Structure formats: structure tokens, C-alpha cells
Amino acid sequence: MIADAALLARAEALVAGLAAAGLTVATAESCTGGLVAGLITAVPGSSAVLERGFVTYSNAAKSEAIGVPADLVAAHGAVSEAVARAMAAGALAASRADLAVAITGIAGPGGGSAAKPVGLVHLALAARDGSVRHLERRYGDLGRPAIRTSAVADALALLEDALPAGLSPARSVP
């Protein structure tokens, strides 16, 4: 669990905004291991907005639980825009949620390469209207906890930006 008062306050505002809009969320998390879902469920009343969460840490889990094609992972690697988009779309398809946010990345301390360094994270948000938004972050080798916390913050930002006007905090994901 993330013990960050600012992130918890954002999660509280997000839950209120989602509830007011009548929207539900699913999560598909790899490197964050369920931290986004955990943060949302730390908020009283979150059962009205969190439809389900998938922790798809392994490549097999990505394929089996949310339908990410194994050949897509083989072609692009688990940490890629293509896989993040497929994770978000797959979580949406495997749930009754209105929105699905997905995260895949390299939190370290090992596992990075020159092309995909530690701190590389791909996030995606899929909506029932068929839109899928992608966000790539290169946080740098900040240490595993900081990379994962940063990814959670960016996942919240994607969800905040998906709220209807007037229900979202005054922020935007670049």
C-alpha cells in the first residue's frame, strides 16, 4: 500500500468524481502489482466505482486473464505501448467497467536495458467509446518504490482526465 497523503487525497476526489459521473473502473497492473486498485479501495465508498482489478505480472497472466495476445508481447515486449494498450482494452473487455487503466513497466532495480531502462513505464486508459489513450514515462532509476508510486500517480491522472468536465480536478496529463 502507498502511504502518501497527497495520493490518497487525489484518490478520494477521484472516487467522488467517478461516483458523481456514474462511472466504474477496472485496473490491469503489472509493475505496480495492484497499488492503483489498493489506493482506490482505501477510500470509503470505492465499491461504487471500482469494478475489478487484474494483477497481470507475468506475460502468461496478461494473456490468460485479459486477452493480451502472446505474439504481441513477443513482438514488442511486455513493457511497450502496444501491450499497455492491449492490457487496458483487455481489462475493459473482461469487466463491466466504463474505464480501464493499465500499467506495465520496469521498476528495477534490475531488468532494464539500453532500449528499455529501469524507470520506463507505459500506461493506457481505455473507455467504452473505443478510445484508448497511452502515456509513456521515463522516470529514471529512482528506486523501485518511487517508480511504482510515480506510476500510480500517473494512472490517477489518466483517470482524472477521463472524468466529465466539472468533476475532474484542474489537472491534465501531458
Secondary structure, DSSP 4 states (H G I P E B T S, - for coil): ----HHHHHHHHHHHHHHHHHT--EEEEESTTTTHHHHHHHTSTTGGGTEEEEEE--SHHHHHHHH---HHHHHHH-SSSHHHHHHHHHHHHHTSS-SEEEEEEE--SSS---SSS-TTEEEEEEEETTS-EEEEEEE--S--HHHHHHHHHHHHHHHHHHHSPTTTS-S----
